[in-house]
Amino acid sequence: MLEKRVSGSLPPNQPDVEIRLSHEVLNLAAVPGWDHPDATASKAYGAACCRPRTVAIPSDLT
């Protein structure tokens, strides 16, 4: 679908869906233990983010 939209060859009868994503920048200091091997802290934070359908991007990746 993306390739068709980019190339401009989307047929007129082809259904089209728009998806909007939002994100927040995660301060890793706010999640103590985020890098612990058992992943307890990072999984808990991730589960909390999934409830309202948001995504956090660690600040060292932005």
N, C-alpha and C positions, 0 to 999 in steps of 0.2 A: 504494500500500500504506500509506504513512504517513498519508494522508488518511483511509483507511478505519479505521485503528487509532485515530486521534485522534477521529474522529466516533463510534466505537463500532459501526460497521456492518460489521465483519469477519465474513464468513460462517464458520460452524463448520467447513466442509470446506476453507477457504482455508489453504494452507501458510504458515507464518510462520517467519521467520529472524531471529535476534538477532545483531547485529554489535556487538562491543565494540572501541572504539578507545582507544589510549593515546598520550600525547605527552610530549615533554620540552621544557623551555624552553632555547632555544639562546642562549648568550652569544656575541654576534657577535664579540667580541674573541678568541674561541677559534678563529675561522676567518678568519685574515688573508687579505685579498683577496676576501672574500665578495661585495663589490659591484663587482668589476672587470668591465668590459664583456665580456671573453671567458668569464666565468663558470666558469673552471677550478676554483677553490677551492670554490665553492658546489655545482657539479655533483659533485665528488668527495665532499663531505660528504653530499650528498643520496643518492648511490649507496650510501655506507656505511650510511646510515640505512635504506635500503630492504631491505638484506640481512636484518636481524633483524625487519623489518616494523614499524618505529616511525616516528613522524613528529615532526619538530622544528618548533617554532613560534618564530620570532625573538623575543627578549625585548622588543624595542621594539613588538611587536604585542600583547603580553599586558597 
